[in-house]
């Protein structure tokens, strides 16, 4: 595909539709696939890998490489036979000294030990502090290398794509952090509920009082912060039924309402 035809494609409504799809997919699992669809229509590409590198610039080493997504015809690009230490990765030297965004071309090497090294590749790289954001585009060695015209076009396109991978990485981190926090809170809540349940049954066993299963469930639900409407929805009954269960339990325990139930729990 010529540079002129690629530019013409970029000016078409379909390109902006594909770009909108890519933008809307930042932070989710379809991002890499959307990027491949967009790029492949402009410069034939068999596979795309998206990654975030964290570098120790003083030690000239890689602290971490996070895969942000991968899409394409993986059967065209078999996995390498050997994986060497990431600090000898051919991209590292180029990325350490960069200031502005880079395009790094690497042609296929038949016996390359590196990931995807046996394929032709074009790497678009941006820098944010000690992080590098990398869009790696591949073709199998049986296909032509990326031409100078295609590389020039991809360098122009990187002004659009690199900010999007940075946004994708940030959004993914935020989602992962939120998921981790929610999981921790849920775990803590379950632990607290479990401890409260044990205390509730312990207190109940010290009396001669017998509560029905529903009365116990309502008492525990209200003690752990649930509201009458929430308990009603959970048990698939009316609000008035929850209030009835609470009144019955409270009467048996010799207390009044939720406040009295809480006082009973602490032995007041």
N, C-alpha and C positions, 0 to 999 in steps of 0.2 A: 504494500500500500504506500503510495507516495505521500510526501509531506503535504502537498496541496489537498489531496483527498482527505487526509486526516484532519486538517484544519477545517475543511468543509463539513466533515462529520461533527466537529466540535460546535459548529455554528447551527447545527440542526436542532429542532425541537426535541428529537429523541435523545440527543446527548444530555440536554438539560433535565429530561425526565429521569435518565439513568443517574445523573448526578444528584438529583433530589432523592432518589431511592437510596443512594449511598449515604447521603447526609442523614437521612431519617433512620438509618440502621446503625449509626455509631453507638457503640456500647453493647451491641447484641451479636449473636452468633452468626448472623447473615452478612456482617460487614465485609469480610474477606471475599465472599462470593459476589457481592454487589460490586466490589472494586474490580474483580476479575472480569465481570461482564462489561464494565465500562471501558477498561483498558483494552481488552481483547478486540473490541470493535474498532479501535483506533490503531493499535499495534498488536499483531497476533502474538498471544502469550498463552502458554500451556498451564502455568501454575503460578500462584502468588503466595508468598509467605510474608506475614507481618510480624515484626518483633520489636521489643523494647530492650535496649541494652543499658545496663548500669555499670559505669566504668569507675575504676580507681585511677584517676589520671596521673597522680604522682607515682604510682607503682606501675603504670602502663599495663594494667591488667583488667580483666573482666570480672566484676562482682556477681553479675546475674544476667541471664538472658531469658526474657519472658516471651513466649509465643502468644501473639495477640489474635491469631487467626491464620488459616491456611485453606486454599481452595484451588481446585483444578483437576486435571487428568493425571492423578498420581501414578497410574500405571505407565505413563510415558516417561516418568522420571523415578526410577527405582532408588530405594534408600541406599546410602553408601555402605560399603562393606566394613569400614573402620571409622570410629568416631575418635578424633584426637582431642586433646585438651583445648578448651575454647580460647585460651590465651595465645595459641598459635594460629588462630583464625585469620585468613588473609584480609578480612575487612578491618581488623583491629587497628593496624598501623595507620590506615587512612583516616579512621574515625577519631583517633586520639588528637591529631593536630588540626582538625577542622574548625572553622569558624562559621562559614555559611553552609547552606545545604550543598550536598554532593551528589553526583551521579558516578557510580563506580561500576565499570564494565568488567566482567570476568568471563573469558571464553572457556569452553569445556576442556577438561583434562581427563584423558582416558583412565588414569590410575589415581585420580585425586582421592585423598582420604577424608576430605571435608564434606559436610552435609551439602548435597546438591552440586558438589564440585564437578561431577561428570556431565553437567548440563551447562549451556550458555546462560548467562544471567546478567541482569541489569539491576543494580541496587540504588534506590533513592534514599538518601539519608538526611535527617535534620537533627539539630542539636538543641537541647534545653539543659543548661548546667552540665551535670555529669551523666545525663541520659542521652541516648541516641535512639531515634525512631527510624526503623528501616522497613522499606517496602522492597521486597526481593521478587523480581519477575524472572521466570525461567522458560527456557525452551530446551527440549532434548537435543543431544549432540547430533542427532540425525537431521536436524533442521538447520537452516542458515543462522548465522550469528545475527545479533541486532545490528542493523546498518547504522552508519553515521547519521543519516536522515532521521531514522527512528529514535536514536539516542537523543538527538537534538530536540525532537518533539517531546519525548518523555521528560527531558529536563524542564521544558516549559510547563508540561502538565504537572510536574512535581510541586509547583507553586500552589496548586489546588489540592493535590492529594496529601502532601505531608502535614499540613495543618489538620486535616481530617483524621489521620492516624494518631496524631497527638491527642486530639479530642477523644477519639475512640479509647485510647489507653487510659486517659484520665477518667472518663465515664465508667470504664470497666473496673478501675481501681475503687471508685466511689461505691459502685454497686457491690463489689466484693466486700468492702469494708462494712457497708450497711448490712449485708447478709450475715457477716461474722458477728456484728453487734447484736442483731436480732436473734441469732442463734444463742448467743451468750445470755441475753435477757430471757429468752424462752427457757433455757436450761435452768437459769436462776429461779425463774418463776415456778417451774415444775418442782425444783428442789424445795422452795419455800412452801409450796402447796403440800408436798409430801410430808414435810416436817409438821405443818399445821394439822394435816389429817391424822398423823400419829398422835399429836397432842390432844386433838378432839376426841379420838376414840379412847385414849387413855383417861381423859377426864370423864367420859361417859361411862367407862367400865367401873369407875369408883363410886357410881351411884346405882340405885335400884331402878333407874329410869330406862324404858325401852322406847326408842324412836323408830318409826317405820323407815324403810330404805329411802323413800322420797323425802321424808322429813330430814333425814341425815344429809341427803344430797343438797337440799335447799339450804340448810344451815351452813354447810361447808362452802357452797357457792357464794353465799352472802358474806361469810367471814373472809373469803379470799378476794373480796372487792367486787364481786358480781352485783349487778343491779337486778331488780325484779323483772324488767322487760328482757334482759339478757338471759336470766334463768328460765323465763317462760319460753323463749325461743329455743333454748338448748333442750328443754324437756318436752317441747311441742305441746304446751298447755297454755291456758289463759293467765294473764297477770293475776287475776283474782285467785286462781288455784295456788300460785306461789305464795300469795299472802295468807291463804288458808293454811298451807303446810307450815309456814313460819309461825302463825298464831298457835297452832296445835303443839308444835315443838316448844315454843316459848312457854306455853301453859304447863306442859309436862316438866320443864326445867325450872319453873317458878320465876321466870324473868319476863320482861316486856320488850318486844321488838328487837331490832338488830343491835341497838346499843346495849340492851340487857344481855343479849347473847354474847357480845364481845366481852362484857364484864364477867360473865360466867366462865368464859374461856380462860381468863387470867386469874380466876379464883376469887374475884372480888365479891 
